[in-house]
Amino acid sequence: MNIIRQILFILYRFFYIVHGYFYIRPKKIDYHKLYLEDQKQMFLTKYDASLNSNIDVLYDFDKSKEIMKTNGNSLEKSWKTRLLYQNVLLKNNNRVNVMMYYDPYKQGFAYYCDVYVDYDALNILAMKYVRYFECMEFFVDEKILNEVEGKSVFLEFIKKDKIKSTLKVKNKLKNENTDDFVKNKFIYLGKMLNFTWLNKEKQVVKNIGYSKFKELFN
């Protein structure tokens, strides 16, 4: 009986070792990477360079710059009411809520969030923002725009202006930009509790159908 037990134990160990040797562990799925690629392809597929009805005076760089010299000007106030409140998937596969609006003075997307959000995730929100608020020109990520037809006026302005060199220096200090491509600018304003509604300003609310809502935010 002891001999049989020993034989069975030896066979068990043998098959256990063989199984461990030939077993191929399945690759870990990178859900964050899949999410980013899916959202990027959706943006590229639906990209419409003419969707810029809300930019208006900002096309006149000199005029808009003059307007924004005044504290509390209507231009900055109006964009602070165009808010995107969305959740986004992070690298650790957690989802967080982000409040975002476009800051015409700093020429970037200002946002509130309780945790650190990586550039790629913020870029997804910027893609949704410019489509929803019809300001496609504000999206200036050169690497992504190289995959679509039509050039952003704002991208060309940044490339030709001294702003590009300024942004590159700041980004390199933060280890955010290590190449020569222009990237979107994101301004962190603190945690969600720091957000305050503007007094006497009406929030912009668009009436959209469910199908368009899914198209924009899924």
Buried (B, 14 or more C-beta within 10 A) or exposed (E): EEEEEEEEEEEEEEEEEEEEEEEEEEEEEEEBEEBBEEBBEBBEEEBEBEBBEBBEEBEEBEEBEEBBEEEEBEBBEBBBBBBBEBEBBBBEEEEBEBBBBBBBBEBBBBBBBEEEBEBBBBBBBBBBBBBBBBBBBBBBBBEBBEEBEEBBBBBEBBBEEEBBEEBBEEBEEEEBBEEEBBBBBBEEBEEBEEBEEEEEEEEBEEEEEEEEEEEBEE
